[in-house]
Amino acid sequence: MKKAIYKGMALVAAISFTGIVTVATSPASKVEASSSALSKTYKVGKTATYKGVSLKVNSVKYVEPGEYDSIDSGKHYIVANVTITNKSRKSYDYNPFDFKLNVNGNNTDFDASPDDVEDLLDSGTLDKGSSVTGNLAGEIKQGAKNPKLKMQVNVLDDSKNITFSLK
């Protein structure tokens, strides 16, 4: 009788352990698939998706400083129009400081407010299934080569970014 009980407990433990292993490994395979978005550099007009949040750089333009803009000599503005779409099951907080302008390995904020640029992206929260479109503006040296937009996808790890080439 004791043997039957022990065998029954061992069978339940084996089934439970298999279930735990299955649950523990399933999300990891999804993370690996999602993390491939972090290893690519996307072009303007393409969409990158990571953990249910999609980012698309719709367009890029250069804007010369206006009469009342305060900008260093030899620089102009780069303006990226972006769309963030929340396809996940929970709300998603976004902030313009999640984005960096990368030129030759130097990351700066998209924190400029040119006079001639409207609809600058502000911070907010997207409900599931919602999206927001806005402009990000940064200062860039005239003639700068290969500027990139980086969106930080993990607040605790600034090495995890979705990257777009702005050329």
LINSULJO-V469036 format. One record per residue. N is the residue number from 0. SS is DSSP state (a for helix, b for strand, c for the rest). Layout:
# LINSULJO-V469036
N;SS
N;SS
This chain:
# LINSULJO-V469036
0;c
1;a
2;a
3;a
4;a
5;a
6;a
7;a
8;a
9;a
10;a
11;a
12;a
13;a
14;a
15;a
16;a
17;a
18;a
19;a
20;a
21;a
22;a
23;a
24;a
25;a
26;a
27;a
28;a
29;a
30;a
31;a
32;a
33;a
34;a
35;a
36;a
37;a
38;c
39;c
40;b
41;b
42;c
43;c
44;c
45;c
46;b
47;b
48;b
49;b
50;c
51;c
52;b
53;b
54;b
55;b
56;b
57;b
58;b
59;b
60;b
61;b
62;b
63;c
64;c
65;c
66;c
67;c
68;c
69;c
70;c
71;c
72;c
73;c
74;b
75;b
76;b
77;b
78;b
79;b
80;b
81;b
82;b
83;b
84;b
85;b
86;c
87;c
88;c
89;c
90;c
91;b
92;b
93;b
94;c
95;a
96;a
97;a
98;b
99;b
100;b
101;b
102;b
103;c
104;c
105;b
106;b
107;b
108;b
109;c
110;c
111;c
112;c
113;c
114;c
115;c
116;c
117;c
118;c
119;b
120;c
121;c
122;c
123;b
124;b
125;b
126;c
127;c
128;c
129;c
130;b
131;b
132;b
133;b
134;b
135;b
136;b
137;b
138;b
139;b
140;b
141;c
142;c
143;c
144;c
145;c
146;c
147;b
148;b
149;b
150;b
151;b
152;c
153;c
154;c
155;c
156;c
157;c
158;c
159;c
160;b
161;b
162;b
163;b
164;b
165;c
166;c
